[in-house]
Amino acid sequence: MNTNLICILITIIAYLGVMIAVGIVCSKKNENVGDFYLGGRKLGPLVTAMSAEASDMSSWLLMGLPGVAYLSGASEAGWTAIGLAVGTYLNWLIVAKRLRVYSHRCGNSITIPDFFSNRYRDDKHILMGISALIILIFFIPYTASGFAACGKLFNSLFDINYHTAMIIAAVVIISYTSIGGFLAASTTDLMQSIVMTIALIILVCFGVHTAGGFSVVADNAESLKGYFSLISSHNAETGESSPYSFLSIVSTLAWGLGYFGMPHILLRFMAIEDKQKVKTSRRIASVWVVISMAVAIFIGFIGNALSVNGSISQLNGSSEAETVVIKMAELMSENGILPALLAGLIFAGILACTMSTSDSQLLAASSSMSENIIGGVFRIKLSQKMSMIVARVVLVVIALISVIIAWNPDSSVFEIVSFAWAGFGATFGPVMLTALFWKRSNKWGALAGMVTGGIMVFAWKFGISKLGGAFAIYELLPAFIAASIAIVIVSLVTAPPSKEITEEYEAVAKEIA
């Protein structure tokens, strides 16, 4: 191993060591299961904002988005970023404060399935069981994709066996999450968002300098047909452009709908200490998301210019294009010890993107099994001490299952992410919005919405979309619409909610106002 790789490895090891140390420190603050899964509702506005967005972005920010921009230009990457930015802002604006108040009033709910069950007084815990199963169905492979991304990164950098690399990354994530719980995950997510930001800044500065300046990057983009346009897409294979249709724009913007149903993001809203600080968190989160995604897209443009001038190799196909940040960091590491250490920070940033999502997903999946299925559905009563033990054991077991799923090194990371995002957005998004904003909604409507959304995601992805044409759109959009319609129809044709439920709804609305 040469000096450059040693410097990179030192930086990454130091970063991973800090993450574990944070887990140990935070473990001392976990007195009960509520602390372990929701941090005792004590998160400040900065931690709430940045942990929510760090857990949201995943490795997509430093790999997926620059890769799309590198290959096809501004259209797909730009509209996706716009959809996510709008979705982020609206989620903070209309959901965050109301969910914080409502979840606390509804039996001090500490998980999303808890909230749904308590909101509709589902004494038989049908909603709780189904929503917990949905979280397990989509989050276990989602977590597996994160482990796989870490394994591929170490494998490509240090030529370490993929399985060994993946297990090392998984052990680190499992360690600080199982030791420190939600508070550790949120604190490390804040730190990881800082690392991501630094990595983005370093990449832009180095890339622009190496390419020959901003004008060179811009001239290269303008020379490629359709590359700089939001209404046409560049084809890297033919060098030609094709229209980016209105239907494609709407389908891409639909990514923003997913936010209303993301458990690991919604949990941050439930955990904020002071509901009056939500506005501060919203501003921080929205600004960071817009800037970080814009910079990530620009990095894709820079990478294309670097390929043209021969600084990095030409990257063909989406899987290769997603390594543009890795190629740029490797190029940086060849310029001496300090650049190699900075390159190590960039690789740590890629790990940060992945780890910040995986730890949150592990906690959400673990809480679904231990709190909602074991404690809620099967009504197994445990002491506080035993509950903490079960919570940690379940988290480790789920992580082990995720490792098994990720064992194939050729498994697709971003296809899984896209499908899981659609799954949560369609099953939980409409239910969450109607639970918070429609007094007439009831548990049967919520149940119909979850089931309809879940079935439609699978049906559209693996069946209807194969018809092509107008049907070849992102499955989240039609599934979200179908679930919303199901909630409205079933709620209206079944008995209205009880007086107790409507009075609670009105009390929450009054408190928010």
N, C-alpha and C positions, 0 to 999 in steps of 0.2 A: 504493500500500500504506500503510495507516494505521499509527500508532505502535504499537498493540497487536500487529499482525501482525509488525512489525519486531522487537519484543521477543521474540516467540515464535520467529521465524526465527533471531535471534542465539543464543538458548539451544540450539536444535537444531543449528546449525552448530558451536557450541562443543563440544557433546556428540559429534558425529560426528568432529570433529578429534581429540578425546581418544582415540577408538577407533582411529583410524589411527596415532596416536603410540604406543599400546600395541603395535600390530602391529610397528612398527619396532623398538621396544625388545626385544620377544620374539624377533625374527628372529635376534638375535645369539646366542641360546642353542640354535639348531637346528644341531646338528653332523652329524646323519644323518637318514635317513627315519624311524627309530624316534622321534626327538625331534619331528619334524614332525607325525607322526600320533598320537603318544601322550605327548608331552611328557617322554619319558625316564622315565616312571613316577615323577615327582617332585612330584605335586600334594599340597599340604597338605590337612588335613581340611576347613577352611573353604572353600577354593577348590573342592575336590571336591564338597562338598555343594551349594554355591550355584550352581556352574556346571551341575551335573546338573539342578537344579530350574529354573533359568532357561532352559536349553535345552529343558526339558520343556514349560513353560507356553505359550510362544509368544504371539501377540496374542490368543489365546483368553482369557487371564486378564483383560485390560483391555477386551476387546470382546465376545467370545462369551458368557462366563459372566454378566457384568452384563446383557447383552441378553436372555438367557433368563430371568433373574430379573425383569427389568423387565416382560416380557410376561406370563409365566405364574406367577410367584411362586416359592415355595420348593421345590416338589416335584421337577421335573426338574433344576433347578440344584443342589438340595441332595443328591439321591441321586447325581448325577454327581460332585459334590465328595467325598462320602463314599467312593464307589468309588475315586476317584483317590487320596484320602488313605490308604486301606487298602492299595491297590496300591503306593503309594510306600513305605510303612513295611515291607511284606513284602519288597519288592524289596531294600531296604537290609538287612533282617534276615537273609534266607536266601540271597540271591544275591551281594551285594557282596563280602564277604570271601572266599568260596569261589571266585568268578570271578577275583579278584585273584591268589590263590595258584595256581589251576589254569592260568590263561592264561600265567603266568610259567613254570610247570613244563613246559607243553606247547610247547616250542620258542620260548619268549619271544614268544608270539603278540601282534601289535600291532593286529590287526583281528578282528572277529567271525568272518568267513569263515576266517581263519587258525586261530582257536581250534577251530572245528568240524572243520576238516581235520586239524589236529594231534591233537585229542582222540581221533579215531577212526582215526588212521593211514591217512588216505585218500590213498594215494600217487598215484592217478590224478587227484586234485584235482576230483572230481565235485562233492562237497559244497561246496568252495570256489567253484567256478564258478557253481553254482546259487544259493548264498546271495549272492554278489556281484551277480548279475543281479537278484535280488529287491530288494537295496538300491537299485540303479539304477532299477528299475521304480517303486518307491514314493517314493524320495527326490527324484528330479528334479522331478516335479510338486509334491511337498511343498514343496521350495525355491521353486518358481515361485509357489506360493500366498503365501509370505512376501514375495517381491518385489512381487506384486500388492497386498498389504495396504499396503506402504510407498507404492506409487504412488498408491493411493486416498486415503491420509491426506494427502499433500502436495497432491494435486489438490483435495480438499475444503477444505483450509485456505487455500492461497495461489492457488487457481485456476490452478496450473501444469499444463501439458499432462500427462496421465496417463503417457504413454510417457516423456517427459523425466524426470518425477519418479521413475518406476520405475527408469530407467537410473541416475540419480544414486544412489539408495539401493543398487542392486546393485553399483555401482562401489565404494562405501565398504565394503560387506560383503566383496566380493572382495579389496579392497586389503589390509585388515588380516588376513584369513584366509590369503591366499596368501603374504603376507610373513612372518607370524609363526606360522602353523600352529596346532597343537592348543593350545600354551601360550598363544598370543594369544587364541584362541577362549575358552579356559577363564578367563583373566584378565579379558577383557572381559565374559564372562558373569557373573562375580562383581560387577563394577561395574554391569552392567545389572540384576542382581537388587536392588542397592541403590537404583537409580533407580526401578525398579518399586515397591519398598516405599515410597519417599518419595512417589511419585505417588498410591498408594493412600491414604496418610495424609492428604495434602492434599485429595484428593477428598472423603473422608469428613467432614473438618472443615468444608470450604467448603459441601458439600452439606447437612449437617445444619443449619448456621447459616442458610443461605438458605431451607431448607424451613420453619424456625421451631422447630427442636429435635427431639430424639429422639422425644418423645411424638407430635408431628405425623406423623412418618414411620411410627411404629407404628400410630397411629390410622387412617392412610390404608390401610395394608396390611390391617388387621383389617376395614376396611369393604368390601373387595373379596372376593367369594365365592371361597373355596378358595385365596386368595392366600398365606396364612400356613401352609398345611397341607402335610404331607409325603405325605398319602394322597389328596389331590385337587388338581386343577390349575385355575387360573383361565383363562377364555377372554376375552381382551381385547376381542374383537369383539362378543360377546353379553353380556358382563358376568356370565355364569353360571359355575358350576364343574362339573367332571366328575371321576369317580373316577380316581385314578392307580393302576392295577391292580398286583397282585403281579408279574405277568409284566413289566410296564413297569419296575418297581423292579429286578427281577433283570437285565433287559436293560441298564438304565442303570448298575447297579453293575458290569457286565461291563467297563466302560471300564478298571477297575483291572487286568484281566488283561493289558492291552497293555504294561504296564511291563516284563514279563519278556522282551519281544522287541524293545525299542527300542534300536537300535545306538548312537545318540548318547548315551544315558544309560548303557548298559552299558560303553561305552568309558571313562567316568569312573571306574567301579569298577576297571577294569583299570589305570588310570593313577595311583591313589593311592599315595603314597610308602611309607607304613607301614600294613600290614594291621591293625595293632593300633589304628589311629586310625579305623577304619570306624565304630565305635560312636559316636564323637564326631560324625562326619559324619552318621550316621543321625539323631541327635537334632536337629541343626541343620536338616537337610532336612525332617524330619517336622513340626517346629514351624512352620517358615516356610510350608510348603505348606498346612497346616491354617488358619493365620491369614490368609494371603493370599487363599485361596479364600473363606473366610467373609466377609472384608472386600469382596471383589469382588461377592459376592451381595448384601451389604447396600447396596453402591453402586447396584445395580439397583433396590432398594426405594426408595432416596433419589431416584433419577431419576424413578420413577413419581410420587412425591409432588411433585416439582418440576414435572412435567407438569400435575398436577391444579391447582396454584396458579398456573400460567401462566408460571413462570420460564423453562421451556423448552417447545418445541412438543411436541405429542402425537406419539409415534413409533409408526407402524403397521407391522406385519409384522416379521419377524425381521431383515431387512437394515437397516431403519431403527433398530430397537431396539439393534442392535449399535453404533450411533453414540452411545449415551447418554453415554458418557464424553467423547467429543468435544464434544457439546453442552454438557455441564457445564463443560468447560475453556474453551470459547468464551465462556460466560456469565461465568466468572471473569475472563477477560482484559479485559472491558469496564469493570472497576473501577479501572483505573490501571496504572502502569508495573510496580510490584512484583507485583500479581496477574497481569499479563500474562507476566512472567518465570516465575512459578510455573506458569502455564498451559503455558508452553513446556516446563517440566520434565515436566509430565504427558504432553504429546505426545512428548517424548523417551522417556518410560516406555513408551508404545505402540510406539515404534520399537525400544526395548530388548527388549520381548517378542518381536518379530518377528525382530530381528537375532540374538538369542541362540540362536534355533532354527535360523535359516538358515545361520549359520556352521558349526554342528556338523553339519548335514546335508550341507553342501558337503564337509567333510572326510571324512565317512563314505562318501559317494558317490565322491569322488576316490580314496580308499584302495582301494575295491572295484575300481575300474578299473585304477589303476596298479600296486598291489601284488598284488591277487588274480587279475585277469584277464590283464594284461600279463606280470607276473612269475611268477604261480603257474600259471595254466592254460596259457599259451603258453610259459612257461619262458624268457623273454627276460632274460638276465643283464645288469645295468647296474652301472656304478660308483656309488659313493655320491654323487658330484657329479651324475652324469647322472640318478640316481634322484630327487634333490631337484628337478632341472629338470623332469623328467617329472611329478612329483607336482604341481608348481605349474601346469604347462601343462594337465594333465588337469582340475585344479580350475577353471581359467578356462573351459575348453571346456564343462564341465558347467554352470557358471553361465550361460554364453551360451545354452545349450539351454533352461535354465530361464527366461531372459528371453523367449525366443521363445514358449514355452508360455504365459507370463503376458501376452503382448501384447494379448490381448482384455480390455478393461477390465471387461467384464461377467462374467468368469470367477468362479466360486464359490470363495471361500477356504475356508470351514469344511466344505463337503462333501468337499473334497479331503483336508483334515486328518483328518476322521473316517474316511474310507476307508483312507487310508495308515496310520493308527493301527491299524485292524483288520487290515490286511495284515501289518504287522510283528508284531503281537501273536499272530496265528494261525500264521504261518510260522516265526518264531524262538522265540516264547515256550515252547511245549511242548518243542521241541528243546533249548533252553537248560536248562530245568528237569531233563529226563531226563539230559542230558549231565553235569550237576553232581551229581545225586542218585540215579541208577539205574545200578549197575555193569553190569547185564546188557544195557543198551541198546547198539546197534551202529550202524555207518554206514548200513546199509540201512534200519533203523528211522528214523534221523534224516532220511534222504533221503525216505522215505515220508511222514514228518510234514510236512516242508517243502512238498512237492508237494500233499499233501492239503489242508493249511491254505490254501495259495494258491488252489487251484481252488475250494474251498468259499467263500472270501471273495467271489470274483467270482460264483459261482453263486447264493449267497444274496442278495447285494446286487442283482443285476440280473435274477434269476429267481424264486427261491423266495419272497422277501419280498413280491413283488407279489401273492401269493395272499391276503395280509392275515390278520387274526385273529391266531392264535398264531404265525404265521410272520413277522409284521411286527415282528421284533426286530432289535437291532443284530447285524450279521453276525459280529462278533468272537466272540460266545459260541458259536454252533453250529460255527464254523470251528475254534475252539480245542479244543472237545471232539472233533471229528472227527480233528484232527491228533494229539491225544493218544492216541486209540484206535489210529490207524494205527501210531504209533511202537511201542506195546506189542505189537500183533499181529505186525507184521513182524519186530521184534527177537526175539520168542519162536520164530517159525517158521524163522528163519535161524540161521546158525552163531553161537555166542557169541563175544564179543570175545577177543582173544589174551591170553595170560598177561601180556605186557608192558603192555597197556592196563589190565588189572584191577589189576596191581601199582601202576601209577601212580595209579589211582583211590584205592586203599587208602592210598598214601603221602600224597595230598592230604588225605584224610579224617583221617589221623593228625596232620598238620600243623595242620589247622583246630582239632582237639580240643585 
